Amino acid sequence: MRWRESLEPRGLRRPAAFLGAAVLAVLVLAACGSSSSGTSAPAVATTTSTAASQSETTTQPAPPALKVPGCRSVPAPASRAGEQASKPTARLDPARSYTVRLATNCGPIVIRLAVKEAPKIAASFAHLVQIGYYNGLTFHRVVAGFVIQGGDPNGNGSGGPSWEVVEPPPSNLHYTKGVVAMAKSGAAPAGSSGSQFFIVTGASANLPPVYALVGRVTSGENAVEAISHVPTEASPEGGEASKPRIPIVIEHATLSVH
């Protein structure tokens, strides 16, 4: 429900004889929390001018914009909640090298895809890049010394492209700094992936080898570092305080073949 305030018109003069009674009536109404509509309204901070004998709303200055070293301030992208994507069908040539460049407002991040170690996941990730799926999505989760996570059209860790690719990662995989892997729910099979991915920012994430391998960051470590230090807060739904307080946006993603 949206509260609405009931205001009395200004400029009406009352006879002096009734001034004391009027003031007393106002004080009684205020003490009882009444309004002309009979509904209690939220308190409003006011300041009184003795010269004019009127209440005026105090206007507070807007807080300064949050500045994050290494990151440009950008508006939050339009919602793409529920957006789906076509399924990947192409295969990548294992004899060639594939890199993905994520242009973010904190700088570019270049990822070399693990075509030989994870051909299905590499092809799926490359497909999403090629169709522009990641353009305008965000890094919605930042956990200092652990990971930065993005690629969700819902922007909160609950979305994906409506399909999954499953390819268990190598059993000896260690999620060390710079490794890129696909996020999955706890109940999903090992190696399940949609569109959400994470980049390890700590020395080691100490995770079991159940998250599908994408590749490794080969350039743009400074951008990853900048994102990993963005101030965070809890989301409106609650939970861990990992929601960036400013938009961290994948402005454009491109695929290069060598």
Secondary structure, 3 states (H helix, E strand, C coil): CCCCCCCCCCCCCCCHHHHHHHHHHHHHHHHHCCCCCCCCCCCCCEEEECCCCEEEECCCCCCCCCCCCCCCCCCCCCCCCCCCCCCCCCCCCCCCCEEEEEEECCEEEEEEECCCCCHHHHHHHHHHHHCCCCCCCEEEEEECCCEEEECCCCCCCCCCCCCCEECCCCCCCCCECCEEEECCCCCCCCCEECCCEEEECCCECCCCCCCCEEEEEEECHHHHHHHHCCCEEEECCEEEEEEECCCCEEEEEEEEEC
